[in-house]
Amino acid sequence: MKSLKKQRRIQVILVAFAALALSTALIGYAMRDGINFFRAPSQVVAEPPSPTEVFRIGGLVEEGSIIRGQGETIRFSVTDGGAAVAVTYTGVLPDLFEENQGMVGTGSLVNGVFEATEILAKHDETYMPKEVVDALKEQGVYKAPEG
């Protein structure tokens, strides 16, 4: 009688473990397209990703780099102090988007130009995304907000 209980217990544990492993694998598979890795401009220049890879890039909008083209296409450069990457974006930019301000863009690198599908800008004087702050600190150009 005891061996039957012990056998049932082992079977239940094995089935639970298999169900957990399967559900973890399914969640990972479902999220594979929704995960965008963050890269600083220096990382992008050092190791350019493939044109099919979607990632996030962040840093400061380089001063004097904003060029408004025909229609809604905007070109600018994003820098972390160590390197700069050219960015193109078609659409309406956030109201707080301007030179020397923090930004994060989502898109892909095609022929050395980051083609953004989404641009996010800081939303007040003190906020900057953690990834951008870390990248700027790494390059030694981060200035803490005053206040």
Steps between C-alpha positions, in 0.01 A plus 500: 500500500782740590683443173182586303468835685867571447470416131195730463682783673799467265266496198323817618834676554626398155178614328510833687866552403426419134202740497714776654778447244251499211325817619835678545605401148168620354522836679856552377399410145204740508714789629792458257380784274395730785840525663710792374854527629641842590824617343697820539637670184855384588380139512320536166811645331729234654276202415230590246194273529343336197243705301223261607563542874267741680664672799488819706763771481533787743710800581498874446380665181818649356505879482453639148407161356122535458405525131133521414439362151205487268180399678536335838851351455754625752873421509723548801789339686492339841818489706627369830814713489709220355331449165206631300248311289289660226125453552204545265143511619177554312218622719420756762768546764413542868455862612805483729735374227791743451878524475713399800205313655467129577314274262438132438407365158380159386586374153778336301836591350494503118816599308645676806186709564260420783149497355274571796140385522447666839669792679460575870628820661551596862185623670639755747823673595633221720393177330721302267465124437731291718665337198585842354642625832714184530631538143584869555673423831704230327623758249561757776264765360202469736407818685269451795190721499518806720252539775 
